[in-house]
């Protein structure tokens, strides 16, 4: 590593410019996309098994299993709620995928939410988590 390069560290949101600019998706968003594609493939073929690779099938199973939100409206609401807090895409997706229940859990999972100065106090994190829990409760 040269003197000008910084070591990457997700806890401090040092993840490289390309990754910071990239659009990230939560597992629940990927599940919706893959589910839609799966339905398209089934409609196009007499034998749907011929159209779906094992990798596709395993990927779909994985994101469905680890998606905290199943309803497309809830998925949209989660992104809307998290987007209010000026989070990086990476942070938004970690919080949306892991659904921390306490401020301490949220900071442990995404330390950069406190260190980058976008969220001023624990009360804002508490409000964000509360809003997410309401979405989950009424899904």
C-alpha positions, 0 to 999 in steps of 0.5 A: 500500500502506498503512502497516499492510500488509506486502508479500507475500514467499513466501521469508519466508512472508509470503503473506497469511492466506488463503493461509496457511490454504488447503489446497494440493495437490501436483501428484501429488495433483491428478493423482490427483483429475483422473485419477479425474474423467476415469475417471468422465466416460469411464464416463458417456458413450458418447463420452468426448471430448465430456465432457472440455474442452480445459482439463481435458485440458491440466491433467491432462497438466500435472500428470501430467508434473510429478508426481514421484510416480505411486503413490497410496500414495507420494503419501500417504506424501510428505504424511505425511513432510512433515507431520511438520515443521510446514511451511505447506501452501505449503512442503509443496507446493513441497518435494513438487513440486520434490523437492530433493536437498540441504539447500541446494536445499531452503533455496533453494526454501523459505527460510522453512523455516529462518527460521521456526524450525520446523526447528532444523538442517540435519540435520532437513532432511537426514532429511526429504529422505532420507525423501522419496528412499526413497519415490521409490526404492521407488515 
